[in-house]
Amino acid sequence: MSVIEKVFKAYDIRGLYGEEVNEDLAWKIGHACAQFLRSLLSGYERGQASSNRLVVGRDMRPHSKPLQDALIEGISASGAGCIDIGECDTPMIYFAINHLGACGGIQVTASHNPIEYNGFKISGYRARAVGWDTGLKEIRHIVSTLRRMPRGASLGEVGEMDLWEEYRAHVLRFLRTPRPLKVVVDASNGMGGKMFPAIFDETDLEIIPLNFEYGGDFAHPPNPLVEANLEQTKTAVRRSRADLGICMDGDADRCMFVDETGQTVGCDLMTALLSRHFLREHPGSMVVYDLRSSRVVPEEIRAAGGVPRRERVGHAHMKKAMADGHGVFGGELSGHFYFRDNYNCDSGAIAFATAASVLSATEQPFSELISPLRRYSHSGEINFQVEDKQGKMKEIAETLSDAEIDWLDGVTCQYEDWWVNVRPSNTEPLLRLTLEARDEDLLDQKLEQIKQILGEPVDH
């Protein structure tokens, strides 16, 4: 497998800096993205001056600036214009694309990966997702044909822009705090450390900051889905008697929530809780959720008068479903939350602002709001190393042939009192299992049954 083949993933481009991702590749990606994204525009869109430009930003990693410089050089060499918005969280790129009417944007980031990694997240016009099936395959092909031109062969205009004031106003449209809240925020030494003070200072929120320093290494891996990485947040919440806590990932497009007792709140339960908020304001609307989520989610959506839509995992599928059905809100188990009034895009800052608004509007503690939603036992996502992924999924379907079965994303087998989804990793010999049951005993029993087919789980 070539380096180019290795770093192009299902939803982004990522690899070890120096060995796999370097300035030469960044230049080619800039050039290729400019070609591809501009080709997607309609004649009318291409006629708009702003739509011939790309927005570029970067995270706080020490090698993000040289990669961004090479990326901009490649964009400019293609003849496209470029707007550098500097160090920012990934959702700010989505905002900037729409605010400026650009043909797309690129964020230099490796998200939740260790500090030695870097990469690129690409978005199209109106911040539409660019994944493997919606452009990355074509971009990879263009990259493989390019040779870097010497410096100075620039055609497109490059400018810089500070959009923090406009971005702050946009995010704060989602924040309403009838009563003040005390909040622990762990920025994981990522872009949340810049974004949070810029947006939420001078609000009715008392922020207790953890790991807001950025630009060096991480105090803990910037992946809030790993329970061990939430320990600092939980300890600080209990010690300070905060109303809630959140932990963000490296590029601040995801966050995990912790209640006032220090207990983690699953993102599917947050989807169920926040759905009520949006459906009160937009009754009858569709809410999108990924198929790993608890049955609580569609139950709560229906109870609130909404229309639930079950969707494949991944931001490209979620954003498309939101746009196609004019969904008001969407949530994934991974901590990505999507908003109609945020261009159908995900945002850690807006997810937090909405949760703070919901909690501030009641005198109930966070744990009491969530307690009625904990009515099933859920496994979370469990990984199994499997070479013949299709064969094993077929075996599960045959073993559970009396279930209601669908193949929306992997195989899902549903019974009245339990269900299981097993889906393949796009990039590794892994199957990812999610199982939910009416109680812990049935959950354990059914997990053992599936392990007879898949073997023992692996850490990943």
C-alpha positions as CSV (number, residue, x, y, z in Angstrom):
1,M,0.0,0.0,0.0
2,S,1.4,3.4,-1.0
3,V,1.6,6.3,1.5
4,I,-1.2,8.1,-0.4
5,E,-3.5,5.1,-0.2
6,K,-2.7,4.7,3.5
7,V,-3.5,8.3,4.6
8,F,-6.8,8.7,2.7
9,K,-9.5,7.4,5.1
10,A,-13.2,7.1,4.9
11,Y,-13.9,10.7,6.1
12,D,-10.6,12.5,6.1
13,I,-6.8,12.3,5.4
14,R,-4.6,11.4,8.4
15,G,-1.2,10.0,9.2
16,L,2.1,10.4,11.0
17,Y,3.7,13.8,10.4
18,G,6.9,13.5,8.4
19,E,6.6,9.9,7.4
20,E,3.1,9.9,5.9
21,V,1.8,13.5,6.0
22,N,4.2,16.2,4.9
23,E,4.4,19.6,3.2
24,D,4.7,18.0,-0.3
25,L,1.4,16.1,0.3
26,A,-0.2,19.2,1.7
27,W,0.6,21.2,-1.4
28,K,-0.9,18.4,-3.6
29,I,-4.0,18.1,-1.5
30,G,-4.5,21.9,-1.7
31,H,-4.2,21.9,-5.4
32,A,-6.4,18.8,-5.9
33,C,-9.1,20.0,-3.5
34,A,-9.3,23.4,-5.3
35,Q,-9.7,21.6,-8.7
36,F,-12.3,19.2,-7.4
37,L,-14.4,21.6,-5.2
38,R,-14.6,24.2,-7.9
39,S,-15.7,21.6,-10.5
40,L,-18.8,20.8,-8.4
41,L,-20.2,24.3,-8.6
42,S,-23.1,25.0,-10.9
43,G,-22.7,27.7,-13.5
44,Y,-24.5,30.2,-11.3
45,E,-22.4,29.4,-8.2
46,R,-19.2,29.6,-10.2
47,G,-20.2,33.1,-11.2
48,Q,-20.2,34.3,-7.6
49,A,-16.9,35.9,-6.8
50,S,-16.8,34.4,-3.3
51,S,-17.4,30.8,-4.5
52,N,-14.0,30.7,-6.3
53,R,-12.3,30.7,-2.9
54,L,-11.5,28.1,-0.3
55,V,-11.4,28.7,3.5
56,V,-8.4,27.2,5.3
57,G,-7.8,26.8,9.1
58,R,-5.6,24.8,11.3
59,D,-5.5,23.2,14.8
60,M,-2.8,23.8,17.5
61,R,-0.4,21.0,16.6
62,P,3.2,22.2,16.1
63,H,3.4,21.0,12.5
64,S,-0.1,22.4,11.5
65,K,1.3,25.8,10.5
66,P,3.9,24.5,7.9
67,L,1.3,22.1,6.6
68,Q,-1.2,24.9,6.2
69,D,1.3,27.1,4.5
70,A,2.0,24.4,1.9
71,L,-1.8,23.7,1.5
72,I,-2.4,27.4,0.8
73,E,0.4,27.4,-1.7
74,G,-1.1,24.5,-3.5
75,I,-4.6,26.0,-3.6
76,S,-3.2,29.3,-5.0
77,A,-1.1,27.5,-7.6
78,S,-4.4,26.0,-8.9
79,G,-5.7,29.4,-9.6
80,A,-8.2,29.4,-6.8
81,G,-8.4,32.1,-4.1
82,C,-7.8,31.2,-0.4
83,I,-8.9,32.7,2.9
84,D,-6.8,31.8,5.9
85,I,-8.8,32.1,9.1
86,G,-5.9,30.9,11.3
87,E,-6.0,28.7,14.3
88,C,-9.6,27.5,15.0
89,D,-11.8,24.6,15.9
90,T,-13.1,22.5,12.9
91,P,-16.7,23.7,13.2
92,M,-15.5,27.3,12.6
93,I,-14.5,26.1,9.1
94,Y,-18.1,25.1,8.5
95,F,-19.3,28.5,9.6
96,A,-16.8,30.3,7.5
97,I,-17.6,28.5,4.3
98,N,-21.2,29.4,4.7
99,H,-20.7,32.9,6.1
100,L,-18.3,33.8,3.2
101,G,-20.0,31.7,0.4
102,A,-16.8,29.8,-0.3
103,C,-16.7,26.8,-2.5
104,G,-15.3,24.7,0.3
105,G,-12.8,24.5,3.1
106,I,-9.9,22.5,4.6
107,Q,-9.0,22.2,8.3
108,V,-5.5,21.0,9.1
109,T,-6.0,18.6,12.0
110,A,-5.7,15.1,13.2
111,S,-8.6,15.5,15.6
112,H,-8.3,13.0,18.5
113,N,-5.1,11.3,17.3
114,P,-1.8,11.6,19.3
115,I,0.4,14.7,18.8
116,E,2.7,13.1,16.2
117,Y,-0.2,12.8,13.7
118,N,-1.7,15.3,11.4
119,G,-4.1,15.5,8.5
120,F,-6.9,17.3,6.7
121,K,-10.7,17.5,7.0
122,I,-12.3,18.7,3.7
123,S,-15.7,20.2,3.2
124,G,-17.5,21.3,0.0
125,Y,-19.9,24.2,-0.9
126,R,-22.2,25.0,2.0
127,A,-19.9,22.8,4.2
128,R,-21.2,19.6,2.6
129,A,-19.3,16.6,3.8
130,V,-16.5,15.3,1.6
131,G,-15.9,11.6,2.4
132,W,-14.6,8.7,0.4
133,D,-17.9,8.3,-1.7
134,T,-18.4,12.1,-2.0
135,G,-15.0,13.3,-3.2
136,L,-12.1,11.8,-1.4
137,K,-11.6,9.1,-3.9
138,E,-11.5,11.6,-6.8
139,I,-9.2,13.9,-4.8
140,R,-6.8,11.0,-4.1
141,H,-6.7,10.3,-7.8
142,I,-5.8,13.9,-8.6
143,V,-3.1,14.0,-5.8
144,S,-1.5,10.9,-7.3
145,T,-1.0,12.7,-10.7
146,L,0.4,15.9,-9.4
147,R,4.0,17.2,-9.1
148,R,4.7,20.1,-6.8
149,M,5.5,23.3,-8.7
150,P,8.3,25.6,-7.5
151,R,7.4,28.3,-5.0
152,G,6.3,31.5,-6.7
153,A,4.0,29.8,-9.2
154,S,1.0,31.4,-7.5
155,L,-2.1,32.5,-9.4
156,G,-4.9,32.7,-6.8
157,E,-5.2,35.5,-4.3
158,V,-4.5,34.7,-0.7
159,G,-6.0,36.7,2.2
160,E,-6.4,36.5,5.9
161,M,-9.6,37.0,7.9
162,D,-10.5,37.1,11.6
163,L,-14.0,35.8,12.0
164,W,-14.1,35.2,15.8
165,E,-16.6,38.0,16.4
166,E,-19.1,36.7,13.8
167,Y,-18.6,33.1,14.9
168,R,-19.2,34.0,18.6
169,A,-22.5,35.7,17.7
170,H,-23.5,32.6,15.7
171,V,-22.8,30.1,18.4
172,L,-24.4,32.3,21.2
173,R,-27.7,32.2,19.3
174,F,-28.1,28.7,20.8
175,L,-27.4,29.8,24.4
176,R,-30.1,30.9,26.7
177,T,-29.4,30.8,30.5
178,P,-32.3,31.8,32.7
179,R,-30.1,30.9,35.7
180,P,-26.3,30.8,35.9
181,L,-24.4,27.5,35.7
182,K,-21.1,26.3,37.0
183,V,-19.4,24.2,34.3
184,V,-16.2,22.2,34.1
185,V,-14.7,22.3,30.6
186,D,-11.7,20.0,29.7
187,A,-10.4,21.3,26.4
188,S,-7.9,18.3,26.2
189,N,-5.1,20.8,25.3
190,G,-6.9,21.2,21.9
191,M,-8.7,23.9,20.1
192,G,-11.4,24.1,22.8
193,G,-8.7,26.0,24.8
194,K,-8.9,28.9,22.3
195,M,-12.6,28.5,21.3
196,F,-14.1,28.4,24.7
197,P,-12.8,31.7,26.1
198,A,-13.4,33.4,22.8
199,I,-17.1,32.4,22.7
200,F,-18.3,31.8,26.3
201,D,-16.4,34.4,28.3
202,E,-18.8,37.2,29.5
203,T,-21.8,34.9,29.6
204,D,-23.7,33.7,32.6
205,L,-21.6,30.6,32.8
206,E,-18.9,30.1,35.4
207,I,-16.3,28.1,33.5
208,I,-13.8,25.9,35.4
209,P,-11.1,25.3,32.8
210,L,-9.0,22.2,32.5
211,N,-6.2,21.7,30.0
212,F,-6.8,25.0,28.1
213,E,-3.1,25.3,27.3
214,Y,-2.5,24.3,23.7
215,G,0.3,24.0,21.2
216,G,2.4,21.4,23.1
217,D,1.6,17.8,24.1
218,F,-1.7,16.5,25.6
219,A,-2.2,15.9,29.3
220,H,-4.3,13.0,28.3
221,P,-5.2,11.7,24.8
222,P,-7.7,14.1,23.2
223,N,-10.4,11.4,22.7
224,P,-13.3,11.9,25.1
225,L,-14.9,8.6,24.0
226,V,-12.3,6.8,26.1
227,E,-13.6,6.7,29.6
228,A,-10.2,7.0,31.2
229,N,-9.8,10.4,29.5
230,L,-12.8,11.7,31.4
231,E,-11.3,11.2,34.9
232,Q,-10.0,14.8,35.3
233,T,-13.4,16.2,34.2
234,K,-15.3,13.9,36.7
235,T,-13.0,14.7,39.6
236,A,-13.2,18.5,38.9
237,V,-17.0,18.3,38.7
238,R,-17.4,16.6,42.0
239,R,-14.7,18.7,43.7
240,S,-16.2,22.0,42.5
241,R,-19.9,20.9,42.8
242,A,-20.4,21.9,39.2
243,D,-23.7,21.6,37.4
244,L,-22.1,19.6,34.5
245,G,-18.8,18.9,32.9
246,I,-17.7,18.4,29.3
247,C,-14.6,17.0,27.7
248,M,-13.7,18.0,24.1
249,D,-11.6,16.3,21.4
250,G,-8.6,17.8,19.8
251,D,-10.4,19.9,17.1
252,A,-13.4,20.6,19.3
253,D,-16.1,19.3,17.0
254,R,-17.1,16.6,19.6
255,C,-17.8,16.7,23.3
256,M,-18.8,14.2,26.0
257,F,-21.0,15.1,28.9
258,V,-20.7,14.4,32.6
259,D,-23.5,15.0,35.1
260,E,-23.1,16.7,38.5
261,T,-22.4,13.4,40.2
262,G,-19.4,12.7,37.9
263,Q,-21.3,10.0,35.8
264,T,-20.7,9.9,32.1
265,V,-23.9,10.7,30.0
266,G,-24.0,8.7,26.8
267,C,-24.3,10.7,23.6
268,D,-27.4,8.8,22.5
269,L,-29.1,9.9,25.8
270,M,-28.0,13.4,25.0
271,T,-29.6,13.1,21.6
272,A,-32.8,12.0,23.3
273,L,-32.7,14.9,25.8
274,L,-31.8,17.6,23.3
275,S,-34.4,16.4,20.8
276,R,-37.2,17.5,23.2
277,H,-35.7,21.0,23.2
278,F,-35.6,21.4,19.4
279,L,-39.0,19.7,18.9
280,R,-40.7,22.2,21.3
281,E,-39.5,24.9,19.0
282,H,-40.0,23.0,15.7
283,P,-42.9,20.6,16.3
284,G,-43.2,17.7,13.9
285,S,-39.7,18.0,12.6
286,M,-37.4,15.1,11.8
287,V,-34.5,14.2,14.1
288,V,-31.7,12.0,12.8
289,Y,-29.8,9.5,14.9
290,D,-27.2,6.9,14.2
291,L,-28.2,3.2,14.3
292,R,-25.9,2.4,17.3
293,S,-28.1,4.6,19.5
294,S,-30.4,3.4,22.2
295,R,-34.1,2.7,21.5
296,V,-34.7,5.5,23.9
297,V,-33.8,8.0,21.1
298,P,-36.7,7.2,18.7
299,E,-39.1,6.6,21.6
300,E,-38.3,10.1,23.0
301,I,-38.5,11.7,19.5
302,R,-41.9,10.3,18.9
303,A,-43.1,11.2,22.4
304,A,-42.1,14.8,21.7
305,G,-44.0,14.8,18.4
306,G,-41.1,14.4,16.1
307,V,-40.2,12.0,13.3
308,P,-37.2,9.8,14.1
309,R,-34.8,8.9,11.2
310,R,-32.3,6.1,11.8
311,E,-29.1,6.5,9.8
312,R,-25.7,5.1,8.9
313,V,-22.7,6.0,11.1
314,G,-20.6,8.9,9.9
315,H,-20.9,12.6,9.3
316,A,-21.4,12.3,5.6
317,H,-24.5,10.2,6.0
318,M,-25.8,12.2,8.9
319,K,-25.4,15.6,7.2
320,K,-27.1,14.3,4.0
321,A,-30.0,12.8,6.0
322,M,-30.4,16.2,7.8
323,A,-30.5,18.0,4.5
324,D,-32.7,15.6,2.6
325,G,-35.3,15.5,5.4
326,H,-34.9,19.1,6.6
327,G,-34.0,17.6,10.0
328,V,-33.9,20.0,12.9
329,F,-31.3,18.1,14.9
330,G,-29.1,14.9,14.8
331,G,-26.8,13.0,17.1
332,E,-24.3,10.2,16.9
333,L,-23.0,7.9,19.6
334,S,-19.5,9.3,18.9
335,G,-20.3,12.7,20.2
336,H,-21.1,14.5,17.0
337,F,-24.3,16.6,17.2
338,Y,-25.8,18.3,14.1
339,F,-28.0,21.3,13.8
340,R,-30.3,22.7,11.1
341,D,-29.5,26.2,12.1
342,N,-25.8,25.4,11.8
343,Y,-25.9,24.4,8.1
344,N,-26.7,20.8,9.1
345,C,-23.1,20.6,10.5
346,D,-21.8,19.3,13.8
347,S,-20.4,21.5,16.5
348,G,-19.1,20.9,20.0
349,A,-19.6,24.5,21.0
350,I,-23.3,24.5,19.9
351,A,-23.9,21.1,21.5
352,F,-22.6,22.5,24.8
353,A,-24.6,25.7,24.4
354,T,-27.8,23.8,23.8
355,A,-27.2,21.4,26.8
356,A,-26.5,24.4,29.0
357,S,-29.7,26.1,27.9
358,V,-31.8,22.9,28.6
359,L,-30.2,22.6,32.1
360,S,-30.5,26.3,32.9
361,A,-34.2,26.2,32.1
362,T,-35.0,23.8,34.9
363,E,-34.1,23.6,38.6
364,Q,-33.6,19.8,38.3
365,P,-30.0,18.6,38.4
366,F,-28.5,17.1,35.2
367,S,-28.6,13.5,36.6
368,E,-32.4,13.8,37.2
369,L,-33.0,14.9,33.7
370,I,-31.1,11.9,32.4
371,S,-32.3,9.3,34.8
372,P,-35.6,8.5,33.0
373,L,-33.6,7.8,29.8
374,R,-31.5,5.1,31.4
375,R,-34.2,2.5,30.9
376,Y,-32.2,0.0,28.8
377,S,-28.7,-1.6,29.2
378,H,-26.4,-0.7,26.5
379,S,-23.0,-2.2,25.6
380,G,-21.4,0.8,23.9
381,E,-19.2,0.0,20.9
382,I,-17.0,-3.1,21.2
383,N,-14.3,-4.1,18.7
384,F,-13.5,-7.5,17.4
385,Q,-10.5,-8.4,15.2
386,V,-11.9,-10.3,12.2
387,E,-10.4,-10.9,8.8
388,D,-13.5,-12.2,7.0
389,K,-15.9,-9.4,8.0
390,Q,-18.6,-10.1,5.5
391,G,-18.5,-13.8,6.4
392,K,-18.9,-13.2,10.1
393,M,-21.8,-10.7,9.6
394,K,-23.5,-13.3,7.4
395,E,-23.0,-15.9,10.1
396,I,-24.6,-13.6,12.7
397,A,-27.6,-13.0,10.4
398,E,-28.0,-16.8,9.9
399,T,-27.7,-17.5,13.7
400,L,-30.3,-14.8,14.5
401,S,-32.5,-15.5,11.5
402,D,-35.7,-15.2,13.5
403,A,-34.9,-11.5,14.2
404,E,-36.0,-8.5,12.2
405,I,-32.9,-8.0,10.1
406,D,-31.6,-5.1,8.0
407,W,-28.3,-4.2,6.4
408,L,-28.4,-0.4,6.6
409,D,-24.9,-0.3,8.0
410,G,-23.4,-3.7,8.7
411,V,-26.1,-6.1,10.0
412,T,-28.7,-5.2,12.6
413,C,-30.9,-7.9,14.2
414,Q,-33.8,-6.7,16.4
415,Y,-36.0,-8.5,18.9
416,E,-38.6,-7.2,21.2
417,D,-36.3,-7.1,24.2
418,W,-32.9,-6.7,22.7
419,W,-31.0,-5.8,19.5
420,V,-27.5,-6.0,18.1
421,N,-25.6,-4.2,15.3
422,V,-22.3,-5.4,13.9
423,R,-20.7,-3.2,11.3
424,P,-17.3,-3.3,9.6
425,S,-14.5,-0.8,10.1
426,N,-13.7,1.0,6.8
427,T,-9.9,0.9,7.3
428,E,-9.0,-2.1,9.6
429,P,-9.8,-5.8,10.0
430,L,-12.3,-5.0,12.8
431,L,-16.0,-5.5,13.4
432,R,-17.7,-3.1,15.7
433,L,-20.5,-4.4,17.9
434,T,-23.3,-2.5,19.7
435,L,-25.9,-4.4,21.7
436,E,-28.8,-3.2,23.9
437,A,-31.2,-5.2,26.1
438,R,-33.9,-4.7,28.6
439,D,-31.6,-5.3,31.5
440,E,-28.0,-6.2,32.4
441,D,-28.6,-10.0,32.7
442,L,-30.0,-10.2,29.2
443,L,-27.2,-7.9,27.9
444,D,-24.5,-10.2,29.3
445,Q,-26.2,-13.3,28.0
446,K,-26.5,-12.0,24.5
447,L,-23.0,-10.6,24.4
448,E,-21.7,-14.1,25.3
449,Q,-23.8,-15.5,22.4
450,I,-22.3,-13.1,19.9
451,K,-18.7,-13.7,21.2
452,Q,-19.2,-17.4,20.3
453,I,-19.1,-16.1,16.7
454,L,-16.8,-13.1,16.8
455,G,-14.3,-14.2,19.5
456,E,-13.0,-12.0,22.3
457,P,-13.0,-8.2,22.1
458,V,-9.9,-6.2,21.4
459,D,-8.8,-2.9,22.8
460,H,-8.8,-0.2,20.2
